[in-house]
Amino acid sequence: GQCKNVTEARKLLSNLNLVKIDFSAKLHLSPLHWLIADKSGEAIVVESTAEGLNVYDNPVGVLTNNPEFPKQLLNLSNYQSISPAYPENTLIPEVKLSTYSRGFGSRFLPGGMDSESRFVKEVFTKAHAPKGKSEIENITDYFHNLHAVEQQKGLDQVAPGQFEYTIYSDGINLTTGTFYYSTYDNNQINAVKLEEDKLEQTELLQYPLQSKQTINFQN
């Protein structure tokens, strides 16, 4: 809330120290990673490690959990040949190989629920996402990008009978302040608009979370 852009955030981060103190006895510290971005598209990653607080340029505009961000970027080099286009036959160019499916350019794109696989897939998805001509088009594409790496129930076991899953997905229009979100139980994109006339008030505004599925029955 003290910065209007990434440049100002960098200056504050240079004097920031995180302390190793649990929030409470029931809420312990968690190894969090932060992505800070502004309207220009510039983005940085902030990670606190044993060596201290690290701030990295983020050229891909994507962030996930461990490993640390430099290792995530290095891992991308393993997938430089991934493409939306059909690959050229460089294995045996003189032999015409038969095909049986589309999408061979992305055949070796990782699809696991682990953070490293999801990082690679989201970088690929974001890099090739179309640029819409309207707010609705861009928001629709944005949520398709997020859903490409969401975790469904039953696929990522964290304990016997317990599974991690994507509780919600969200995004903000940094120009209008409009907050968009969907939940696991409600695929509909919901929006809360920033109302200029209410910015100066002192009372907290609350909007109920739309977590009940909405289906458009056509008959």
C-alpha positions in Angstrom: 0.0 0.0 0.0 3.0 2.3 0.1 4.1 1.9 -3.5 2.6 2.9 -6.8 5.0 0.7 -8.9 7.7 -2.0 -8.8 10.5 0.6 -8.7 9.2 2.0 -5.4 8.7 -1.5 -4.1 12.3 -2.3 -4.8 13.4 0.6 -2.6 11.3 -0.4 0.3 12.4 -4.0 0.0 16.1 -3.0 0.3 15.4 -2.1 3.9 13.0 -4.9 4.8 13.7 -7.6 7.3 11.5 -10.6 8.0 11.6 -12.0 11.5 11.4 -15.7 12.3 8.5 -15.5 14.7 5.3 -17.5 14.4 2.1 -15.6 14.0 0.6 -17.7 16.8 0.9 -21.1 18.4 -1.6 -22.5 16.0 -0.4 -20.6 12.9 3.3 -21.3 12.2 5.5 -19.7 9.6 5.2 -20.8 6.0 7.9 -20.6 3.3 6.0 -18.0 1.1 7.0 -16.6 -2.3 5.7 -13.2 -3.5 5.2 -11.8 -7.0 5.0 -8.0 -7.2 3.9 -6.4 -10.5 2.5 -3.1 -11.8 0.5 -1.7 -14.7 3.6 -1.6 -17.0 4.0 -5.4 -16.8 7.2 -5.2 -14.8 7.4 -8.0 -12.2 9.7 -9.1 -9.5 9.8 -12.1 -7.2 10.6 -11.8 -3.5 11.8 -14.9 -1.6 13.1 -15.2 2.0 15.8 -17.9 2.4 18.5 -18.8 4.9 20.8 -16.4 3.1 18.3 -13.5 3.5 15.7 -11.7 1.5 16.2 -12.1 -2.3 14.6 -9.9 -5.0 14.7 -11.2 -8.6 13.5 -9.8 -11.9 10.6 -11.9 -13.2 10.8 -11.9 -17.1 8.1 -14.6 -17.4 5.4 -13.1 -15.1 4.7 -16.4 -13.4 5.4 -17.6 -9.8 4.8 -20.8 -7.9 6.2 -22.6 -4.9 9.6 -24.3 -4.4 12.2 -24.7 -5.8 13.5 -21.1 -5.5 12.9 -18.8 -8.4 16.4 -19.0 -10.1 16.1 -22.8 -10.2 12.6 -22.5 -11.8 14.0 -20.3 -14.5 16.9 -22.6 -15.1 14.6 -25.6 -15.4 12.8 -23.8 -18.3 15.9 -24.5 -20.5 14.8 -28.1 -20.5 11.7 -27.2 -22.5 12.9 -24.7 -25.0 11.7 -26.8 -27.9 8.1 -26.8 -26.7 5.8 -25.1 -29.2 2.1 -24.8 -30.1 3.1 -25.6 -33.7 3.7 -29.1 -35.1 7.4 -29.9 -34.7 9.8 -30.3 -37.6 11.2 -33.8 -38.1 14.8 -33.4 -37.2 15.2 -37.0 -36.0 15.3 -38.5 -39.5 14.5 -35.7 -42.0 14.7 -38.0 -45.0 12.0 -40.3 -43.7 8.3 -39.2 -43.7 6.9 -40.1 -40.3 3.3 -40.9 -39.8 1.3 -38.8 -37.4 -1.7 -39.8 -35.2 -2.5 -36.7 -33.3 -2.3 -32.9 -33.1 -0.4 -31.1 -30.4 2.9 -32.9 -30.9 4.8 -29.6 -30.3 3.8 -29.7 -26.7 4.1 -33.5 -26.2 6.8 -33.2 -23.6 5.2 -30.4 -21.6 5.0 -31.5 -18.0 1.6 -32.1 -16.6 2.2 -33.1 -13.0 0.6 -31.4 -9.9 4.1 -30.5 -8.5 5.0 -26.8 -8.4 7.9 -27.2 -10.9 5.7 -28.8 -13.5 2.9 -26.3 -13.1 5.4 -23.4 -13.4 6.6 -24.7 -16.8 3.1 -25.3 -18.1 1.9 -21.9 -16.9 4.9 -20.1 -18.5 4.1 -21.9 -21.8 0.3 -21.1 -21.5 0.8 -17.5 -20.7 3.4 -16.9 -23.4 1.1 -18.1 -26.1 -2.2 -16.7 -24.8 -4.1 -14.5 -27.3 -4.4 -10.8 -26.7 -8.1 -9.9 -26.5 -9.8 -6.8 -27.9 -12.0 -6.3 -24.8 -12.0 -6.7 -21.1 -14.2 -9.7 -21.3 -12.0 -11.5 -23.8 -8.9 -10.8 -21.7 -10.5 -11.9 -18.5 -11.8 -15.1 -20.1 -8.4 -16.0 -21.5 -6.8 -15.1 -18.2 -8.9 -17.6 -16.3 -8.3 -20.3 -19.0 -4.6 -19.7 -18.2 -5.1 -20.3 -14.5 -7.3 -23.3 -15.0 -4.5 -24.9 -17.1 -2.6 -25.5 -13.9 -5.4 -25.8 -11.3 -5.3 -28.8 -9.0 -8.5 -30.9 -9.0 -9.7 -32.8 -6.0 -8.3 -36.3 -5.5 -5.0 -35.8 -7.4 -2.6 -34.3 -4.9 -2.6 -36.3 -1.7 -1.0 -34.5 1.3 -2.1 -37.0 4.0 -4.2 -40.2 4.0 -7.6 -39.3 2.7 -6.6 -35.6 2.4 -5.9 -33.8 -0.9 -4.7 -30.3 -1.9 -6.8 -28.6 -4.5 -7.3 -25.1 -6.0 -9.8 -23.4 -3.7 -10.1 -20.3 -5.9 -8.6 -18.4 -8.8 -8.6 -14.6 -9.1 -7.2 -11.6 -10.9 -7.4 -7.8 -10.7 -7.6 -5.2 -13.4 -4.9 -2.8 -12.2 -6.5 0.2 -14.1 -10.1 -0.1 -12.8 -9.5 -2.0 -9.6 -12.0 -4.7 -10.6 -11.5 -7.9 -8.8 -12.4 -11.1 -10.6 -12.6 -14.6 -9.1 -14.0 -18.1 -9.4 -14.1 -20.8 -6.8 -13.7 -24.6 -7.1 -17.4 -25.1 -6.5 -18.5 -22.2 -8.7 -16.8 -22.0 -12.2 -18.6 -18.7 -13.0 -16.4 -15.7 -13.1 -17.5 -13.2 -10.4 -16.5 -9.6 -10.2 -16.4 -6.9 -7.5 -15.9 -3.3 -8.9 -13.9 -0.7 -7.1 -16.4 2.1 -6.5 -14.7 5.5 -6.3 -17.4 7.1 -4.1 -16.8 4.5 -1.4 -13.0 4.8 -1.2 -13.1 7.4 1.5 -15.5 5.7 3.9 -14.2 4.1 7.1 -16.6 1.1 7.3 -15.4 -2.2 5.9 -17.3 -3.4 2.9 -17.9 -7.1 2.6 -19.2 -9.2 -0.4 -20.3 -12.8 0.1 -18.1 -15.4 -1.6 -20.0 -17.0 -4.4 -19.2 -20.7 -3.8 -22.4 -22.3 -5.1 -22.3 -23.6 -8.6 -24.2 -21.6 -11.2 -25.5 -23.5 -14.2 -27.3 -21.8 -17.1 -30.2 -24.2 -17.9 -31.3 -23.5 -21.4 -34.5 -25.5 -21.3 
